[in-house]
């Protein structure tokens, strides 16, 4: 579902000055109440949907850019003259930031806001690339590399363009002061499960085989390790809200080994006849989650999408899986046999769309080796010749 967006803006009370004619020429001032800009968020347009997925319970911070444009609409020549990568964090049930900013007091004055989460750090792959004196919509660089896979961010964003607080007549209205972002998932989410097509290990003398997944690599012409996210600039303050997505550009192609995220374990010394290669063991038709879990919750890999339409053709993104087929066999010198294999699987066309979640379900088919034997009759061959044996001398 897509939730309607409610945009709550603040109030401004103009200072009212009343003068009374009395002996002391007393002047009474009614000061304006607190007109600070306050933030709120709603995260989870899940119908569009190694990191943990952001939701309304674990979102801890976000960043904001803002442009004040007077009575004119935002234009690409406008800069960040009101907020630049403002850090906003959760404090109890409130969102706080410093220094506190206030709404303009002129009716019709406009502010445009650009928000993203989580806030850029040196370890989560998010980097602000727009300089403080730049103009136009801000840009964020997103990078996927082994160094940040354990802290990979579920990048989300929203825009609120040309926000005003107009009322009737010459006064500013008295609505709430809240600027409420509805943050949209802007990456592609990917999970993995795997199973066998049969029971190959059950403790009986006959079934002593397991498949051990050792690595998963992503590659292809539309697999990207970094790209630049460009905020949307279409007015989102309409009814109903437009929910326009940002776009991705400046792609860097590459490959990625996600082994660091796999839910691996090392077999015990005698579990598989001495086979102790770390990996993910499959033994039957039960699905196994391949990526790690946190507090019992599935973790995911976040990918950089080409756009909302997904990859252009089958095989533009591939997954390469390396695994061993291991059979316990006490009659062998090592106590087991191993046959390694590597398979490459193509993602279908129009998958890996921006803002969509996918679960990649792998099924490993085992080709059982069946043995048969017959006894072949002796081949008989006649040999003709004369033999003088023993030879008798005259």
Helices and strands as residue ranges (DSSP letters): E 16-19, E 27-30, E 38-43, G 46-48, E 61-68, E 83-91, E 94-96, E 111-117, E 126-128, E 139-143, G 146-151, E 156-163, E 178-185, E 188-196, E 209-219, E 224-230, E 247-253, E 256-257, G 259-261, E 280-282, E 288-289, E 293-294, E 297-298, E 301-303, E 318-328, E 336-346, E 357-364
